[in-house]
């Protein structure tokens, strides 16, 4: 973690050191939404202007996941058992 460098004008903490200049999503938590079938939801993402980062793939006995990106550049996951 970087060292605190004070607050910006919006009250957020500024960081210096290794975290300074790091883009969001490079080392953060990824939220997964459960769904009936990842493939169906991938279609909804693209129709809404988002894009697919990694198409549906198996995670063994735990089901399937897809990684998608919304219209604002935020990545999230989809999880299904079929």
N, C-alpha and C positions, 0 to 999 in steps of 0.2 A: 504494500500500500504506500501511496505517496504521502508526503508531509503536507499538512494543512497550510494553505497560503492565504487565509482570510476568506471573507465572503464576497461574492460578486454582487452586483446591484439588485439581484432578485433574491438575495439571502441564501443562495446555494454555496456550499463550501467549494472553494477552488483547491485544486490539488497540484502539487509539483512533484517531481521525481518520476518514478516509473509509470504512474497512472496518468500523468499529464499528456494530453493529446490523444489518448486512447479512444477509439470510436466505440460507441455503445454496441453491445451484442458480441464483442470479441471475447469476453470472458465473463459471462453473466448466466443467470438462471434462465432456463427455457421452459415455458409453460406448455403443457400438452392438454388438448381437449379430447375427451372421449367421444366416439361417434360409432355409428353402425358399420360404416365401411369407408375407409380412408379415400378410396378411389372416387367415390361419389362426392365427398367434401372437397377433394382437389379440384373437381370441376366447378364447384361453387366459388372457390377462391379465384380461379382464372377468369370466370365470368364477371366477377366483381372488381377486376383490375389488378389482383395480386398475381404472384407467380410461384411456381414450384421450385424449391431449392433441391429437394431429393424426393423422387417419386416413391410411392408406397413400397416398403420392403419389410421382410420378415424379421422379427426379433425372437425367433424360435417359438417355444411354447407360450410366450407372453403376447403373441399376436403380431400386429403389423403397425408400423408408423410411417408417416409422411412428414417432411419438413417443408413448410410453406412460408412465404413472405407476403405481408399485407401491403396495402397501397402506400403506407408510410415507411416501409423498409424494416418493419419489425418481424423477426422470425418467430414462429410458434410451431408446435407439433400437433399432429393428429394421431390418435391411437384407436385401433379397432381390433376385435378378435377375429374378424373374417376378412 
